[in-house]
Amino acid sequence: MITASGVEVRVGSRLLMEDVSFRVGPGDRVGLVGRNGAGKTTLTRILAGEGEPAAGTVGRTGDVGYLPQDPRTGDLDVLGRDRILSARGLDEVIRGMRRAEEAMAQGEGDVREQAMARYSRLEAAFTARGGYAAEAEAASVASSLGLPDRVLGQPLRTLSGGQRRRIELARILFSGASTLLLDEPTNHLDADSVVWLRDHLRSYAGGLVIISHDVNLIETVVNKVFYLDANRQVLDVYNMGWKAYLAQREADERRRHRERANTEKKAAALMAQADKMRAKATKAVAAQNMARRAERMLAGLEGERQSDKVARLRFPTPAPCGRTPLTAEGLSRSYGSLEIFTDVDLAVDRGSRVVVLGLNGAGKTTLLRLLAGIDTPDTGEVVPGHGLKLGYYAQEHETLDVERSVLANMKSAAPDLDETETRKVLGSFLFTGDDVDKPAGVLSGGEKTRLALAILVVSAANVLLLDEPTNNLDPASREEVLAALRSYEGAVVLVSHDEGAVQALEPERVLLLPDGVEDLWGRDYEDLIALA
């Protein structure tokens, strides 16, 4: 169970919310909603114990399983299977049992006796934590999230970002934690895995707080909604499901509007009367009191909901370039003995539109990293054409320097812009005032997305490499990205699970991984988008 009492949340000097109190108990499945930058991720980190509130307290009883938007694990040499089993400490127990077995087989006398005793203790611990049934449960969860045995047997460093995130999600679901905090859990999941996750969370008996822009997931799973109102810096608690919440929220806004209109009308009448009375010296004090009363009436009003601000996004006017600004010839990439893809060719002509499809782990992100020059192919080469200017959007935001501020990241990307112009661009992406001085590492997923997109806007790129550019965006911001895709005149190579993003791109060609087969785009490929 998690209890928040009088919590205040700030980022730097900016107040996100104040005097927030709520309880998440067994059976509470809470959808935490609000626009990008309202503080959903920051609040969730505080609930998980990875941050502290500016004021107030957060109490926790029982284990808490937390999936951040960009999970990281320290040891990338750990096998995927062991990472999942570590949620219950089974990985260490199993390794200890294997070592004890070797000692029993090879040792003699006291050494063998000690190994047998050690094995007996470890076996008891293994049984107490679920034993072979728990191993089977972990494998089942992993399989349901699209992680086959082949992937589970690989070190984490050989896996794609999407596969590592699914490993973390499987680990948390397997942990048996009494409360789950899940920040955008459907990122990188295929359609079948999303359906399984919906059913799994709908029947979850513990407490759950979930942030997601997947409306179907929220509608199916939650029985409570916490709405973070960025305009009023408050959190509204609705003890009801999603559809009922939408109706109630609109009713609340209509009530606030009526109350504000009535109060403003009364206050205006008082002010008008006070203005008349000020003309008479004998009534000056009464007029002043009347004006103060009107001011108090207006000050006590709840803020009226404003239309959520949306970053104004237009991808750059592309710099002049030759007919084929980017070519890849015979690319291959492996991790150790694991072959990702081989002999991939791709010619990106000026203004062309290519979508890359393939199952998770097929190498889509790896290919974009090779094209961007971040990684080096095992064989083949990437050949820049005349006038090439690349813009790369990374799904894990690796292109951002998390130690540097928002403003410093922009200045590095566009050194020719003066500070006034740089701040103006950042302002159009909703980074204003002290926001530009925040380290990129403390930004929410949606804010990192906005910063990465702002950097693209000033890049003058004529070839954009876009890896899941609509992840972590609220519906209004997503529509801005789709509109920008439709109007961009340069070339685009897109990786996305978002059918709307692919439709907005209107691709001419498709590249299928890991086989590297290239084809003209056709409607038959649309069914593969969500699966890929």
Beta strands, then each sheet from edge to edge (+ up, - down):
strand 1: 2-11
strand 2: 14-24
strand 3: 29-33
strand 4: 55-60
strand 5: 64-67
strand 6: 179-183
strand 7: 207-211
strand 8: 224-229
strand 9: 234-238
strand 10: 326-335
strand 11: 338-348
strand 12: 353-357
strand 13: 379-384
strand 14: 390-393
strand 15: 463-467
strand 16: 491-495
strand 17: 509-512
strand 18: 517-520
sheet 1: 2+ 1- 4+
sheet 2: 5+ 6+ 7+ 3+ 8+ 9-
sheet 3: 11+ 10- 13+
sheet 4: 14+ 15+ 16+ 12+ 17+ 18-
end
